[in-house]
Amino acid sequence: MASTLSCASTTLLLLLTLFLFSLFYNLTFNHDQLLTFTNKNKTIHTAITTATLPLMTSNVLNTIIYDTTPPKVYLHYSFLSTSSMHQNTTQISNHLFDAKKTIKKKKKKKNNRLERIECDLAKARVAIHQAIVSKSFKSDEKQSFVPRGSIYRNPYAFHQSHIEMVKRFKVWSYKEGERPIFHTGRMNGVYSIEGQFIEEIESEKSPFRAKHPEEAHTFFLPISVAHIIKFIYTPIIYPSDYNRDRLCRLMTDYVGVVANKYPFWNASHGADHFMLSCHDWAPEISHEKPKLFQYFIRVLCNANISEGFQPKRDVSLPEINLRSTLSPPDLGQVPQNRTILAFFVGRLHGYIRKILFQEWKDKDNDIQVHETLRRGQNYTKLMGKSKYCLCPSGYEVASPRVVEAINAGCVPVIICDSYSLPFSDVLDWSKFTIQIRPSKIPKLKSILSAIPNEKYLKLHNQVSQVKRHFVLNRPAQPFDVTHMVLHSIWLRRLNVKIGHLNS
C-alpha cells in the first residue's frame, strides 16, 4: 500500500512538473525541426528550424528582401533529473523561475545584437537609395576609383553600396574544424579562388574580418570542397565512390556543430551564413537536407540555374585558373594588331564543346579551335592576338576562360545554357561580351564577322574597363575580384531582414 502511494505521489509530481514547464515556457519541439548528427560517437540533438520565410516587397539593387521570423528559443539546459522530481513543488518552481530569467537575459542579448546589426544595414540601405536618387555618392574617405559607364547597371548604387560595405561589413569565419578540410584550400589551379578567399577572409589584416561573432553581419563556413574530394574521396576506385553522401554528411554535421554551439544559425535559418567553392560537386552539399539549407548562401563557380542555383540567394563565383603568379602577364595587343577573329584551346568535355569541336576544330584560320597547342605556341599570347575568345561551358557552366579573356583584353564569347554570370547584380554583361546559344555554334564565323568594327572597339574598351573587377590581389584591394565577391554576399545580406526572436 505504501509503495503504491509513493508511486502515485511520484507520478503526480512528474505531471505537475511537466505542466509547470508548459505553463512557463509554452515550449513546442517539432520532430522535423531537430537535426540529429554524430560527433565523436555522441548523438547530439540541435534545434535547427526549417520554417517558411515570408517575402517582402521592398528591394535593394533589384533583388528580393526576405523578412525572416526566427525560431523559438530552445532550452540550453537539460530537463531536471529524476532525483530532483522528488523535491517539493516550491523547489521545482524556483528552478523554473531561475531558468526563465536566464532565458530572458539570453533573448535580450540576442535581440540587442540583431537590433544593432539591422540598424546598421538600414543605414546602408538609406545611403544607397539616396545615391540612386541624387546620382552622386557620399564618403568619409577619398575615393581612388569612381565606377561610371554603361558596364554598370546602376553605377551610383554600386559605388555607394561598395562604400557602405567597406565601412560596415564584417564576416565571422567559424573557428571549428581542423585543417586540411577546414580553414585552407587550393591556392593554385582552377579551384584556387577557394583557398585564396579562405586565407584572405581569415587574415587578421582583413578589414572585413569580425573580431567577435556578435559584430558580424554574415557567418562563413570555411570548408574546402576541393580538399574534401582530395583527402576523403581519393582514391576513387568504384562507381559507388562518387556518391556524395560523405560530402553532404560532413557539411550537415558542421552546421549542426555551429548551430548547437552558437545562436546565429537558428536566429536566421542560415540566411546570413555562406560557404564558397569552385568545385563542380559543391552545389550538391545541400541536396541531402534541402530544407536545412533553404536560405543558406552558396557561393559557387558552378552557377547552373537548371541545377538549382538561385541567383537571388546564391552568389556566382568567377573561376580563376591561377598558375605561378596571381596576375597573368599582360600580353594583350591593341585592336589593330589582333589578327585572329576567334580563339579557343581546351579539352573536349561536355556537350557544348562536342558541338564546337565537330564544327570548328582545326578547320578554320579565323575561328581557331584546338584541343592542344603546337610546340612553341603561347596560350596567353594567342589570346592577346585575338579579337574574340570563345568561352564554351564544359561539364559545368563556368569556365576560367572568361577571366583569362578579360585579362587578355579579348572580348569573351560566352557559349552556355543556364549560366548565372558573376556579379550580374551590378555588371551588365551585354556591354562587354557576346553571348551565343549552343545551337548557333555552326554560325559562329558569320555572327562575329557581322559585328561592325565600331561596335567591336567599344566592346574591347569596355572589357578593359571591367578588368579591374576580375583581378586577384593579396591583400584584397577595392573593387578587385575579392571585393566583388564580398559585395555580392553583402547585397544578399542587405536583402535579408532578420526579425526579432519570438517570445
Disulfide bonds with the S-S distance in Angstrom:
Cys278-Cys301 1.79
Cys389-Cys410 2.19
